Each structure stands twice: as structure tokens, then as C-alpha cells.
């Protein structure tokens, strides 16, 4: 009789839900660099990663925390910030000679119009070629933050809650109704930066 367990233990990262090895293998077999988008509750992180025999190597990266250098005063975890972060990472990748990549959203499910696809739209506008379907990208009005501005306007006209909900925006000197205009200013600043 055989001794020992009759089961096979999955890799640790698979057990923890951090890596889907079948999806990773498919991405690696494409032969293109991966645009890795990882949204958290407060920030968005975008990296362009090239895979080699020695392991993964980051070519270009951007975090929504960096948007403060371009005078972004809005939230760093929302759709407009995701777009601007993707735009910044895409411009850095194009400057380093990367023209094509594939999107890697990790273990999260693909939801149309999500922050990951807003970052994808930013990278596309920066000149990076990524395979995608047009129905998955967020609407232009959501990318500019018009949904946040209209919600803030509805809150200000109704009863309280406006000051508590948008206290960080107000503290930074930005009324939430002005997010679309502020978004355009920051986008121009990123596009004009070297």
C-alpha cells in the first residue's frame, strides 16, 4: 500500500487567490509585455512588465499617488485617477520603446467600465496598443468625472451630507462640481510633461 497523502497541494499563490496560473501562462505565451493594473481602495497602480528567463522586469510604472505632482487634487482611487495613471504609465512605456502590450487585471473579474479599464483607456490614449473590445471601456463622461460632479450637485441641492462626503475635495480646494475641468487641466499637464 502507498503511504502518504493521496492529494496534491496547489501552489501557495493559487491557494491564497493571488495568481491564476492558467491565465498567467496565456499572457506570457503572447510574447508581449503585460500592462498590470492593480486597483486598491485608495490608489491605482499600473506597471508595464516584461517577462524573461530571470523573472519579471518592470519597464514603466505609475501610481495614482504621483498625480499630485501634476496638481491633481481629487481622489486617487476613482475612475478619473485610474485614467490619468494609465495615461502616465503609457507615456512612460512609449518613451522606453514599448508599442504593444496585453492587459493583466489579475484575479479580479472583468467588469465593463471599471477602474482597470479606465487605466487601459489612458494607456491607449498615450499611444500604447492593447487588444480590447470597445464595449468594455468606460464612457467619456465617467472618465472625466462628470458622474461625481452630478452626484455632488444633487447632494448640495438636497439635505446635508455634502460636506462629509466630499470633505477631502473641499479641503484640497477643489469643489467636486469642478472635477471635469480639473481633470482636463491635469491631463494637459501630463501630456505636456517630458
N, C-alpha and C positions, 0 to 999 in steps of 0.2 A: 504493500500500500504506500501511496505517496504521502509524504509528510509536508506540513506547511499549509499556507492558505491556498485556497482554490480561486482566488480572485486576483485581479490586477489593479493596483492602486494607480489612479490617474496622477498626472504631473501636478505638482503643488499649485502652480499658477492656474491650472484648469480647475482644480478643486476650489480655489479661492474666487473663481469667476473673473480673473483678471485677463486671461488670454484664451481666445478661441483659436486653437492651433490649425484647424482646417481653413479658417478664413485667413489667418496669417500666412499659411503656405500658399494659398491662391494669390495673395497680394505680392508675396516675394517672387513667385514664378512669373509675374508680369514683367519683371526686369526693370521696372520704373521706380524712381524714388517714391516714398509714401508721404502724403501730407497727413500728419497725425493731428487730429483735433480732439482735445480733451476739455470739455467744459466742466467747471465746478460750480458751486452755488454762487461764488462771488467773482470768479475770474474765468477767462478763456485762455487756453494755452494751445499754440499751433507750432508744429515743428515740421520741417521737411527733412526726412531721414532717408539715407542711402544705406543699403544692406550690402555687406561684403563678407569675406571669409572670416575676418577677425571680429565681426559683430556689426552692430548698427552704428552709424556715424551721423550726427546731426549736422546738416548743411546750413540751414537757416532756421531761426526760431523767433517767435514773438509772443508776448504775453499782454493781456489787456491792461496790466499794471503799467506798461510802458506808454500807454496812451496819454498819461498825464504830462509827458514831455511835449506832446503836441497840443496841450491846453485842453484836453478832454476833461470836462467837469461832471459828466453823467456817471451812471452806474457802470461797473466794469464786468458785469455778468449778464447783460441783456443782449438782445439781437443787434442793435446798432454797434455795440462794443465788439461783438463777435465779428461783424463785417469788417470793421476797421482793423481788428487784429489780423484777420485773414489777408486784408489788403497789405498790411505792413509785412507779414511773413512772405507773401507772394512777391512783393517788390524786392525783398532781400534775396529770395531764391533766384529770381530772374537776373539780378545783379551778379550772382555767382554762377551763371551759365546754365541754370536748370530751366528747361522749357516745358517739360511734361512730367506729370506725377499722377498717382492714384490716391483717392481719398481713403483714409483709415479712421473710422469713427469708433473703433474698439468694440467692447462687448455691448454697448448700448444699441437699442433698436433704432432703425431709421425712421424718423418722423418727419414728414414733409414740413418745410418751413421752420425747422428747429435752428438752434444756435449753431450747430455743426454745419448745417447747410448755408447759413448766413456767412460763416467763415469761408466756405467753399466759394460763394459768390464773390467775396472780397478778393480771393486769390485769382479767380477768373478775370476780374476787372484789372488785376495787376499785370495780366499777361501770361499767366500760367495756364497750360492746357490740362484739363482734368476731365475724364469721361464722366458724364452725368446726364440725367434726364431733366428737362426744363420744368416739369411739374413738381419737382422736389424742392426747388429754390423758393425762398420766401418772397413775398410781394415787395415791390419797391417802397411802398408806403410803410411797411413794417421795418424795413431796413433803415429807413430814415428816422424811425421812432415816432411816426405820426399817431400810432396806436397809444403810445404813452402820453403824448400831448393831449389827445382827445379824452383819455381817461382822466387826466389831471383836470381838464376843463370841466368835465362832468362832476368831479368831486368838489371843485371850488364853487360851482353853482349850487350844489346840494348842501346838505348839512356837513358838519365838521369831518375830520379825518384827513383833510388835505395836508395840513401842517405835519401830522405824524407820518403819513405815508411818504411824503417827499421831503422830509427834513434834511437828508443828505444833499439833495439837489439845491435846496434853498440855502443851506449852509455854505455851499460852494459858490453861491452867487449866480445860480442858473435856475430860472423858473422852468418847471417841466414842460410848460407850453412852448418854450423856445428850443426844445431839443432838435427838431428838424433843421433849423437854421444853424444851430451849433454843430450838428453833425456835418453839414456841408462845409463849414469852416475848417473842421478838423480833417476832413477828407482832403481838402485842398492843401492843407499843411503837410499831410503825409505824402501826397503826390509830388509836391514841390521839394521835399527833403531829398538829400543825396544819400 
